[in-house]
Amino acid sequence: MSWLAFGGNLRCVGEITDSWFQAGVVLTSGVNSVFVLGYSGTIMVHLGWIGGVVGLVLAPAISLYANMLVAKLHEFRGKRHIRYRDLAAEIYGRKAYYITWALQYVNLFMINIGFLILGASSLKACYVLFVEEVTMKLPYFTAIAGFVCILFAISTPNLSSLRVWLACSTVLSLIYIVVASVLAAKDGMNAPPRDYSIHGTTASKIFSTIGASSNLMFAFNTGMVPEIQATLRQPAVENMLKALYFQFTIGVVPMYAITFIGYWAYGASASTYLLSNVSGPVWVKAAANISAFLQSVIALHIFASPAYEYMDTKFKISGGAFELKSLTFRIVARGGYLVISSTVSALLPFLGDFESLTGALSTFPLTFILASHMYLVAKKRSLSSLQQSWLWLNVVFFSCMSIAATAAAIRLIVVDSKKYHVFADV
């Protein structure tokens, strides 16, 4: 399977031979990344049973529709568009290329922040298991996670050299999902009645609901459908649609299981890192935490690869992966990128807030607003007036949602910053 398209690095791709199932596995891996350990606390706690269940049913349906629109434009005007920004430029012109590029990189940077926060949380949770007197705080673990990511980025020059790690990533995901689900279910069966009410003032509940809605959209979308579709064999559109059907049916089952079980077991006290809640054998929890940490390192490299490739291309870095010039550049460029990312993660380690901000700033515009408007412009002559009105309704609605979610996410970050101060040990 070619994962090069997923990272935006297409220069090493040979034949376009990937099956729809391979693309479906890529999409499913994204849905079930280490972020699933946070959805009980970042989505269900703020929406409750009714809102959470309804949201987790509607969000994939809406996301499937929006991603299908983009997939159907893959061969617009008779040629395949292998990047989202190339497709936007073909439809709107060159300025749209840079706007879409900026939105994608904001999305990837914010996702990387989340992986660093989760990686640090997993290390801290493992540390707490073996140390009675806890002295190390979360920012220290963020620094450790960032350092390991730097070493991995330097030693893994491109996504082609990452292939052996991708199977490991899938196994690691299964470990922490199964362990967290089983241990949480065991706790739930032995626990007294839980509190499932939504806490806070009316204003805070409104902002939290908007933020959780943004988290829902973040959970199901990468904003990189054309990149994933790029290496599918023909018919590329039909195969991508099959991959999307797989993602939004079978692919979401593990995520649903851990999210619902986690909230059922702990109610309003479910944390943004579920393995911090569970009880059970120390070695089992340690294995799950280490698995979560390692998966976050691999996944971060995948989502950071477009930034790495841009820097390599910008500064014309070529030659062997371990030639002095190439190696030195990776140490400086990728190390610098990850130092900045780690600093932001340690400064404001509020996972749910960053998920909300990512959804607001990039997921809504890329996946819903831009997709609907691109399809409207590209297919306008073949669309009925009712279809055009529906697409315009999507554009207006999700534009309003994006603005509201941005305001809610910024408010949540400001409130949490005042509550916990910077470099907080949350």
C-alpha positions in Angstrom: 0.0 0.0 0.0 1.2 3.5 -0.8 1.0 5.8 2.2 2.9 8.5 0.3 -0.3 10.1 -0.9 -1.6 10.3 2.6 1.3 12.5 3.6 1.3 14.6 0.5 4.6 13.2 -0.7 3.8 11.9 -4.2 7.2 12.1 -5.8 8.1 8.5 -5.0 4.9 6.9 -6.1 5.3 4.5 -9.0 2.2 2.9 -10.5 -1.2 3.9 -9.4 -2.3 0.5 -8.2 -3.8 0.9 -4.7 -7.2 -0.8 -4.0 -10.2 0.8 -2.4 -9.6 -1.5 0.6 -6.1 -0.1 1.1 -7.4 3.5 1.0 -10.2 2.5 3.4 -7.6 1.1 5.9 -5.7 4.4 5.6 -8.9 6.4 6.4 -9.8 4.0 9.2 -6.4 4.3 10.8 -6.9 8.1 10.9 -10.3 7.7 12.6 -8.9 5.3 15.2 -5.6 7.1 16.1 -4.7 7.8 19.7 -7.2 10.7 19.6 -10.0 8.1 20.3 -8.7 8.0 23.9 -10.0 11.5 24.4 -13.5 11.5 22.8 -15.3 10.3 25.9 -14.1 13.4 27.7 -14.0 16.0 24.9 -17.3 15.0 23.2 -19.6 13.0 25.4 -19.0 14.9 28.7 -20.1 18.1 27.0 -23.0 16.7 25.0 -24.4 14.0 27.3 -26.0 10.8 26.2 -28.6 12.3 23.9 -26.5 14.9 22.3 -23.5 12.7 22.1 -25.3 9.8 20.4 -27.1 12.0 18.0 -23.9 13.8 17.2 -21.9 10.6 16.6 -24.6 9.4 14.2 -25.0 12.7 12.3 -21.3 13.7 12.1 -20.2 10.7 10.1 -23.2 10.9 7.8 -22.5 14.6 7.1 -18.8 13.9 6.8 -19.4 11.1 4.3 -21.5 13.3 2.1 -18.9 16.1 2.1 -16.0 13.8 1.4 -18.0 12.2 -1.4 -18.3 15.6 -3.1 -14.6 16.0 -3.1 -14.0 12.4 -4.3 -16.3 13.0 -7.3 -14.2 16.0 -8.4 -10.9 14.0 -8.5 -11.0 13.8 -12.3 -12.3 17.3 -12.9 -11.7 18.5 -16.5 -10.3 15.2 -17.6 -7.2 15.0 -15.3 -6.5 13.6 -11.8 -5.9 16.1 -9.1 -3.6 14.6 -6.5 -3.7 17.4 -4.0 -6.6 19.3 -2.5 -4.9 22.6 -3.3 -4.4 21.6 -6.9 -8.1 20.8 -7.2 -9.0 24.2 -5.7 -6.6 26.0 -8.1 -8.2 24.2 -11.1 -11.7 25.3 -10.1 -11.0 28.8 -8.7 -7.6 30.0 -9.9 -4.1 30.3 -8.4 -5.1 32.3 -5.3 -7.2 29.4 -4.1 -4.1 27.2 -4.2 -2.4 29.2 -1.5 -5.6 29.6 0.6 -6.2 25.8 0.6 -2.5 25.1 1.2 -2.6 27.4 4.3 -5.8 25.7 5.6 -4.3 22.3 5.2 -1.1 23.1 7.0 -3.0 24.8 9.8 -5.0 21.6 10.1 -1.9 19.4 10.1 0.0 21.6 12.6 -3.0 21.6 15.0 -3.3 17.8 14.7 0.4 17.5 15.5 -0.2 19.6 18.7 -2.8 17.1 19.7 -0.5 14.1 19.1 2.2 15.7 21.3 -0.3 16.4 24.1 -1.6 12.8 24.0 1.9 11.4 23.7 2.9 13.4 26.8 -0.3 12.2 28.6 0.5 8.6 27.9 4.0 8.9 29.2 2.8 10.6 32.4 0.1 8.0 32.9 2.8 5.3 32.6 5.1 7.1 35.0 2.4 7.5 37.6 1.9 3.7 37.6 5.4 3.0 38.9 6.2 6.1 41.1 4.5 6.7 44.4 5.6 10.3 44.8 4.9 12.1 41.5 7.4 14.9 40.9 7.5 15.2 37.1 4.8 17.2 35.5 3.2 17.1 32.1 5.4 19.7 30.4 8.5 17.5 31.1 6.8 14.6 29.4 5.8 16.9 26.5 9.5 17.7 26.1 10.4 14.0 26.2 7.7 13.2 23.6 8.9 16.0 21.4 12.5 14.8 21.6 11.5 11.2 20.6 9.5 12.7 17.7 12.6 14.6 16.6 14.7 11.5 16.6 12.1 9.6 14.7 11.7 12.4 12.1 15.5 12.5 11.6 15.8 8.8 11.1 12.8 8.4 8.9 13.5 10.7 5.9 10.2 10.1 4.0 7.0 8.2 4.1 8.4 5.5 1.9 10.8 4.6 4.7 7.9 4.6 7.1 6.1 1.6 5.6 7.4 -1.0 8.2 6.1 1.3 11.0 2.6 1.6 9.6 1.7 -2.0 10.3 3.1 -1.4 13.8 0.8 1.6 14.1 -2.3 -0.6 13.4 -1.3 -3.2 16.0 -0.5 -0.4 18.6 -4.0 1.1 18.0 -5.7 -2.3 18.6 -3.7 -2.7 21.9 -4.8 0.6 23.5 -8.4 0.5 22.1 -9.0 -3.1 23.4 -7.3 -2.5 26.7 -9.1 0.8 27.4 -12.4 -0.6 26.4 -12.1 -3.8 28.4 -10.8 -2.1 31.6 -13.4 0.7 31.3 -16.2 -1.8 30.9 -14.9 -3.7 34.0 -14.8 -0.5 36.0 -18.3 0.4 34.8 -19.8 -2.9 35.9 -18.3 -2.5 39.4 -18.9 1.3 39.9 -21.8 3.0 41.7 -24.3 5.1 39.7 -22.5 7.7 37.6 -23.2 11.4 37.0 -24.1 12.0 33.4 -25.3 15.5 33.7 -23.6 18.4 31.8 -22.0 20.8 34.3 -21.4 24.5 34.2 -23.3 27.7 33.7 -25.7 28.3 30.8 -23.1 30.3 28.9 -20.4 27.7 29.4 -22.7 24.9 28.4 -23.5 26.7 25.1 -19.8 27.3 24.3 -18.9 23.7 25.3 -21.6 22.3 23.1 -20.3 24.3 20.1 -16.8 23.2 20.9 -17.8 19.5 21.2 -19.6 19.8 17.9 -16.4 21.0 16.3 -14.6 18.0 17.9 -17.1 15.7 16.3 -16.2 17.0 12.8 -12.5 16.8 13.7 -12.9 13.2 14.7 -14.0 12.0 11.2 -12.1 14.1 8.8 -8.5 14.6 7.6 -9.0 17.3 4.9 -6.8 15.2 2.6 -9.2 13.1 0.4 -7.5 14.0 -2.9 -4.1 13.1 -1.5 -5.4 9.7 -0.3 -7.2 9.2 -3.6 -4.1 9.9 -5.7 -2.7 6.4 -5.9 -6.0 4.5 -6.3 -6.3 2.4 -9.4 -9.0 3.2 -11.9 -11.9 3.8 -11.6 -10.5 6.1 -9.0 -13.8 7.8 -8.1 -15.7 4.6 -7.6 -12.9 3.1 -5.6 -12.6 6.1 -3.4 -16.3 6.0 -2.7 -16.0 2.4 -1.6 -13.1 3.4 0.7 -15.3 6.1 2.2 -18.2 3.7 2.8 -15.8 1.4 4.5 -14.4 4.2 6.7 -17.8 5.4 7.8 -19.3 2.0 8.5 -16.9 -0.7 9.7 -14.1 1.8 10.3 -15.9 3.8 13.0 -16.9 0.8 15.1 -13.7 0.8 17.3 -14.0 4.5 17.9 -17.7 4.2 18.8 -16.9 1.3 21.2 -14.2 3.1 23.2 -16.1 6.4 23.3 -19.4 5.1 24.5 -17.9 2.5 26.9 -15.6 5.2 28.4 -18.5 7.6 29.0 -20.8 4.9 30.3 -18.1 3.8 32.8 -17.1 7.2 34.1 -19.8 9.7 33.2 -19.0 13.3 33.7 -15.6 12.4 35.2 -14.3 10.8 32.0 -11.0 12.4 31.3 -9.5 13.7 28.0 -7.1 10.7 28.2 -9.2 7.6 29.0 -6.3 5.5 30.2 -5.9 7.9 33.1 -9.4 6.7 34.3 -9.1 3.0 34.0 -8.1 0.6 36.8 -6.5 -2.9 36.3 -3.2 -4.7 36.3 -0.3 -2.3 36.2 1.5 -4.2 33.4 -1.6 -4.1 31.2 -2.1 -0.4 31.7 1.6 0.2 31.1 1.5 -1.7 27.8 -1.6 0.3 26.7 0.1 3.6 27.6 3.3 2.7 25.8 1.3 1.6 22.8 -0.5 4.9 22.8 2.7 6.9 23.0 4.4 5.0 20.2 1.4 5.3 18.0 1.3 9.1 18.6 4.9 9.3 17.4 4.2 7.4 14.2 1.0 9.2 13.5 2.6 12.6 14.1 5.3 11.8 11.5 2.6 11.0 8.9 0.7 14.3 9.5 3.9 16.3 9.7 5.3 14.9 6.4 3.7 17.5 4.2 5.5 20.2 6.1 8.8 18.2 5.9 8.4 17.7 2.2 7.7 21.4 1.7 10.9 22.3 3.5 12.9 19.7 1.5 11.5 21.1 -1.8 11.9 24.7 -0.8 15.6 24.4 0.1 16.2 21.8 -2.7 17.4 19.1 -0.5 18.3 15.9 -2.5 20.7 13.0 -2.4 20.9 10.2 0.0 18.9 10.2 3.2 22.0 10.0 5.4 24.3 12.2 3.4 25.7 15.0 5.7 23.8 17.8 4.0 20.5 16.0 4.0 21.0 14.8 7.6 22.0 18.2 8.9 19.0 19.9 7.2 16.6 17.4 8.8 18.1 18.0 12.2 17.7 21.7 11.9 14.4 22.0 9.9 12.4 19.1 11.4 13.9 19.6 14.8 13.0 23.3 14.7 9.4 22.5 13.6 9.0 20.0 16.4 10.5 22.2 19.0 8.0 24.9 18.2 5.1 22.3 18.2 6.3 20.9 21.5 6.5 24.3 23.1 3.0 25.2 22.1 1.8 21.8 23.4 3.5 22.3 26.7 2.4 25.9 26.9 -1.4 25.2 26.4 -2.0 21.5 27.0 -5.7 21.6 26.6 -6.5 18.8 24.2 -10.3 19.3 23.8 -9.7 23.0 23.1 -7.2 22.3 20.4 -9.5 19.8 18.8 -12.2 22.4 18.8 -9.9 25.0 17.3 -8.7 22.6 14.6 -12.2 21.8 13.6 -13.2 25.4 13.5 -10.2 26.8 11.6 -9.6 24.0 9.1 -12.0 21.1 9.2 -15.2 23.1 8.7 -13.7 25.3 5.9 -11.8 22.4 4.1 -14.3 19.5 4.5 -17.6 21.3 4.4 -17.5 24.9 3.1 -15.0 24.4 0.4 -16.2 21.0 -0.7 -19.8 22.2 -1.1 -18.8 25.4 -3.0 -16.3 23.6 -5.2 -18.9 21.1 -6.2 -21.4 23.9 -6.8 -19.0 25.8 -9.1 -17.7 22.7 -10.9 -21.0 21.0 -11.5 -23.3 24.1 -11.7 -24.6 23.4 -15.2 -25.7 19.9 -14.4 -27.3 20.7 -11.0 -31.0 21.4 -10.5 -32.0 24.6 -8.7 -32.9 22.4 -5.6 -29.4 20.9 -5.6 -27.8 24.3 -5.9 -29.9 25.6 -3.1 -28.9 22.7 -0.9 -25.2 23.2 -1.5 -25.5 26.9 -0.8 -27.3 26.1 2.4 -24.4 23.9 3.4 -21.9 26.7 2.6 -23.8 29.3 4.7 -24.6 26.9 7.6 -21.0 25.6 8.0 -19.6 29.1 7.6 -21.7 30.2 10.6 -20.6 27.0 12.5 -17.0 27.7 11.7 -17.2 31.3 13.1 -19.1 30.2 16.2 -16.7 27.2 16.8 -13.7 29.5 16.5 -15.1 31.9 19.0 -16.0 29.0 21.4 -12.6 27.4 21.0 -10.7 30.6 21.7 -12.9 31.3 24.7 -12.2 27.8 26.1 -8.5 28.2 25.6 -8.5 31.6 27.4 -10.7 30.2 30.3 -8.5 27.1 30.7 -5.3 29.3 30.5 -6.6 31.4 33.4 -7.7 28.4 35.4 -4.6 26.3 34.9 -1.9 28.9 33.9 0.6 28.2 31.1 2.7 25.0 31.2 -0.1 23.5 33.3 0.1 20.0 34.7 -3.4 18.9 33.6 
